[in-house]
């Protein structure tokens, strides 16, 4: 009977501490604005296809925040920061060959939602982005 009680206590502790609960931040030190995604198809079979996702942001290269990953449509890919036409963007490229990520699936996101992970003061954090608009696919022509 004692072994059973110890087993129940051990399972209870592991069940509460072994799960990876990811707390979504309600507020961050930066803002995310317009968000779009766009499928693309290369002009040659070898060039592949995928999906680009862009979030306008108030982050800049001078920021101490380090972008980590984007979770979108059950995929998990690295995030990067780039600057174009006077605006900074968080960008992720999702190749069509990317496998589904268990971690991304656990977020239970809608098709127009994503999670951006980042570190701030060496602490891993998550922010949810909603209302991502999908643009028409970009189809590249093959060159002769």
C-alpha positions in Angstrom: 0.0 0.0 0.0 2.9 2.3 0.8 4.4 1.8 -2.6 1.1 2.7 -4.2 0.9 6.0 -2.3 4.5 6.8 -3.2 3.7 6.0 -6.9 0.7 8.3 -6.8 2.6 11.1 -5.2 5.5 10.7 -7.7 3.1 10.7 -10.7 1.3 13.8 -9.3 4.6 15.7 -9.0 5.8 14.7 -12.4 2.4 15.5 -14.0 2.5 19.0 -12.7 6.2 19.8 -13.1 7.1 17.8 -16.2 4.6 19.4 -18.5 5.9 22.3 -20.5 3.4 25.1 -19.9 4.1 28.1 -22.1 2.6 31.3 -20.8 1.6 33.7 -23.5 2.5 37.3 -22.7 -0.4 39.7 -22.5 2.0 42.7 -22.9 5.5 43.1 -24.3 8.0 45.9 -24.6 7.5 45.9 -28.4 4.4 46.0 -30.6 3.4 43.9 -33.6 1.3 45.6 -36.3 0.1 44.4 -39.6 0.6 40.7 -40.2 0.5 38.9 -43.5 1.3 35.5 -44.9 1.8 34.5 -48.5 2.4 31.1 -50.1 5.0 31.0 -52.9 5.8 28.5 -55.6 9.1 28.3 -57.4 9.2 28.4 -61.2 11.2 25.1 -61.3 10.4 21.8 -59.6 13.8 22.0 -57.8 13.1 25.5 -56.4 10.4 24.3 -54.0 7.5 26.1 -52.4 6.5 27.4 -49.0 5.0 30.2 -47.1 6.4 33.5 -45.8 5.0 35.2 -42.8 5.6 38.9 -41.9 4.8 40.9 -38.8 5.5 44.7 -38.8 7.1 45.5 -35.4 8.6 48.3 -33.3 11.6 46.1 -32.6 14.9 47.3 -34.1 18.4 45.9 -34.5 19.4 47.9 -31.4 16.9 45.9 -29.3 18.1 43.5 -26.6 15.3 41.2 -27.4 16.3 38.1 -29.4 13.8 36.5 -31.7 13.6 32.7 -31.5 10.8 31.0 -33.5 7.4 31.4 -35.1 4.7 28.8 -34.6 2.2 28.9 -37.4 -0.2 26.3 -38.9 1.4 23.5 -36.9 4.9 24.4 -38.0 7.8 25.7 -36.0 10.5 27.7 -37.8 13.3 30.3 -36.9 12.3 33.9 -36.7 14.4 36.8 -38.0 14.3 40.6 -38.1 14.7 42.5 -41.3 14.2 46.1 -42.4 12.5 47.3 -45.6 11.2 50.6 -46.7 11.5 52.2 -43.3 9.8 49.4 -41.4 11.1 46.5 -39.3 9.5 43.1 -39.8 9.6 39.8 -37.9 9.9 37.3 -40.7 9.7 33.5 -40.9 10.0 31.3 -44.0 8.1 28.0 -43.8 9.2 25.5 -46.5 6.4 23.2 -47.7 8.7 20.3 -46.6 8.7 21.4 -43.0 7.3 18.7 -40.7 4.5 19.4 -38.2 5.8 20.4 -34.8 4.3 18.8 -31.7 5.1 22.0 -29.8 3.3 24.1 -32.4 0.3 21.8 -32.4 0.0 22.1 -28.6 -0.6 25.8 -28.9 -4.0 25.0 -30.7 -3.9 28.1 -33.0 -6.4 29.1 -35.6 -5.2 29.4 -39.2 -4.9 33.2 -38.8 -2.9 33.1 -35.5 0.7 32.6 -34.7 3.0 32.5 -31.7 6.4 34.4 -31.7 9.0 33.2 -29.2 11.7 35.5 -28.0 14.1 36.0 -25.1 14.1 39.2 -23.0 16.6 39.5 -20.2 17.5 35.8 -20.8 13.9 34.7 -20.2 12.0 32.8 -22.9 8.7 34.4 -23.7 5.8 34.0 -26.1 3.4 36.4 -27.7 0.3 35.5 -29.7 -0.4 37.3 -33.0 -4.0 37.3 -34.3 -5.7 38.5 -37.5 -3.0 37.4 -39.9 -4.2 38.2 -43.4 -3.4 35.8 -46.3 -2.3 37.3 -49.5 -2.7 35.7 -53.0 0.0 33.1 -53.7 3.1 34.3 -55.5 3.9 32.0 -58.4 7.3 32.5 -60.0 7.8 31.7 -63.7 10.5 29.4 -64.8 13.2 30.8 -67.0 13.9 29.2 -70.3 
